């Protein structure tokens, strides 16, 4: 049975407990539980799931530092804010070293508590959702780093079993850096061909003559420099899958040969006469508008309909904002291991900068930004200043990709819902028909 989610307030002063409980209870749906001693707090820590703890430094029976350690021993991810009326720099440093999120001197202004609690609850919920979803996907699928929880990416998850079990050609469309190759690998990995080769051919980096040779191979002496026979990518992929990246850029001759391969599963090497048969699954990708290229006479119509059997669109990262934090965490773990660092997480400010950025370079840009931050970070938390300058720079207005009037209407609806429910995030999200994490993301987006 799942433990009840609570926010814990530990303070020996009854008046302070009452004020904090009233203030926090108006904002979040989680039950607020109070404790006057370390012993009372210990029972709550043991029996409940803590979303957040506000903890007095001095208690009648034990120190707040001891309670902090007890909280972290049960769940290291719980944000803990230490409160004290007798603070020194030394005790603050000690609390932070033991895992406290912040250390504040009493009396703390209500608006500071309001902002702090709202942000930390959202932060905690996001991490819980990330962990749950990653576990869920790890059980159900083997999709490598193709991760996310947004509606658009979930639709792709739902398609994947059909894509993997079919032998039909798949056309993956989307901007550069959206993860088209990851999706192709995921399809192959879960297919009956998974134990056979997965071969990639990037159609953008080769000239017309070299591309044909790369795809279909060539015979010795077929052209100047062909000093020996070459086996092409299609032959290398026999029995497995070939991924043709940026198919929209190939020449008319290569298009004709590719069409024949898709129709007959046969081709000739450059300079050769023997027809070679292959058993290969074809997945193609492009960031081009193929229909427009057909209209311009740059892409064969018959080839387009051959490759467009199973079309999939990879959404840009700016349209799946809910996935940014999850992807960033994944990259953080990978690059921390790679660089021999023990970096635990991003600061709240760093998360906010990541969520506010428009990501024109999509997942590839996010990956590079996190790698750079890991390299330059001095502590075990990525701070906002560790991120590239282009990520830290936030637009004061709506994104150029958005429609201004829609953003303004959405912002007004959110403000209205919050006002009606006196800043209760759970009730406002329910009225708007969205999750609390989505509402928190929109609050950050509109600087509310």
C-alpha positions, 0 to 999 in steps of 0.5 A, a space after each residue: 500500500 502506498 504511503 500517504 504524501 505529506 508536507 512535514 513541519 517540525 518546530 517546537 513553537 505552536 504559533 509558528 507551526 499553526 501559521 506555516 500549516 495555514 499558509 502551506 495548506 492553502 497552496 497544495 493538496 498534500 496533507 500538512 503534518 506538524 511535529 513539536 519534537 524530533 521523536 514526533 517527526 521520526 514517526 512521520 518520517 517512518 510512516 509517511 511519504 515526505 514531499 517536503 520538510 520545514 525543520 527547526 534547527 533547535 528542538 527539545 529532544 534532539 537537534 534539527 540536524 539529527 532529524 535532517 539526517 533521519 529524513 535523508 536516510 529514508 529518502 535522500 530526495 526529500 527537499 528539507 529547509 532548515 529554519 532557525 532564530 539563532 543562525 550562524 554561517 557555520 550552522 548554515 554550511 553544516 546543514 547544506 553539507 548534510 543535504 538541506 536545500 536551504 537554511 533560513 533565519 526566522 521570521 521568514 516572510 510569508 511570500 518567501 515561504 509561499 514561493 519556496 514551497 510552491 517551487 519545491 513541491 513542483 520540483 519533488 513531483 517532477 522527480 517522482 514522475 520522472 522516476 515512475 515513468 522511467 521504471 514503467 518504460 524500462 519494464 514495458 519497452 527497450 527504447 534506449 534513451 528515447 524517453 519522455 512523458 508528454 502526450 506527443 511522445 506517448 503517442 509514439 510509444 504506443 505506435 512502437 510495438 506495431 512499428 517494430 513487428 512490421 517489416 514495412 518501410 518507416 518514414 520519420 520526419 522532424 527537425 534536426 536534433 529531435 531524435 529520429 535516429 534514436 527512434 529508428 534504433 528503438 524500432 530495430 531493437 524491438 523487432 525480429 531483426 534485432 540480432 542482425 545489423 543496424 546500419 546507418 547511412 547519412 545521405 547529407 555528407 556524400 556527393 552523388 557518386 560517393 553516395 551510390 557507392 556507399 549505399 550499393 557498393 562498387 566493383 573494382 575499377 568502376 571509377 578512378 580510385 576504385 582499386 578494390 571491390 566495396 560492399 555497400 550499406 545495403 549488403 552490410 544490412 542484409 537480414 537487419 535494418 538500414 537507416 537512411 538519414 536525410 533521404 530528402 537530399 539524395 540525387 535522382 539517380 540514387 532515388 531511382 535505385 532506392 525505389 528498385 530496392 524497395 520494390 524488388 529487393 535487388 540492386 547492382 553495385 556501381 560498375 557491376 552487372 550482377 543483381 544482388 538480392 537483399 532481405 533488409 528493413 528500410 527506415 528513412 528520415 528527413 527534416 525536409 518537406 518531401 511533399 514540397 520537394 515533389 512539387 518542385 520536381 526534386 523528389 520522385 512521387 513514386 518513391 515518396 509513396 513507397 517510403 511513406 508506408 508508416 509515417 511518424 513525426 518526431 515533435 520538436 523539444 519546444 512542443 514537449 516541454 514536459 520532457 525537458 527535465 527528464 531528458 536533462 536528468 538522463 544526460 546529467 547521469 550519463 555525462 557525470 559518469 563519463 567525466 568521473 563526477 558525482 553531480 546529483 541534480 540541477 538547482 531550481 534556477 537551472 531547471 527553470 532556465 532549461 524549461 524556459 529555453 526554446 531549444 531551436 537545436 532540440 534534444 541535441 542542443 539540450 544534450 550539449 548544454 548539459 554536457 558543458 554544464 557537467 564539465 564546468 560545474 564546481 560542486 555536486 549541483 548544476 547551477 544556472 551559471 553553469 549552463 551556456 549563455 544562450 540557455 540562461 537568456 530568457 525571453 521576456 515575451 512569448 516565443 516566436 514560435 507561439 501565437 501571441 493571442 493564444 498565449 495571452 488567453 492561456 495565461 488569463 485562464 490560468 490566472 483566473 483559475 488560481 484566483 478562484 481557488 486562492 492559489 491552490 495548485 491542485 484545484 486550479 489544475 483540476 479545473 483547467 483539465 491538466 496535471 499539476 506538473 503541467 500547470 507548474 510548467 505553465 506558471 514558469 512559462 508565463 512568469 506567474 
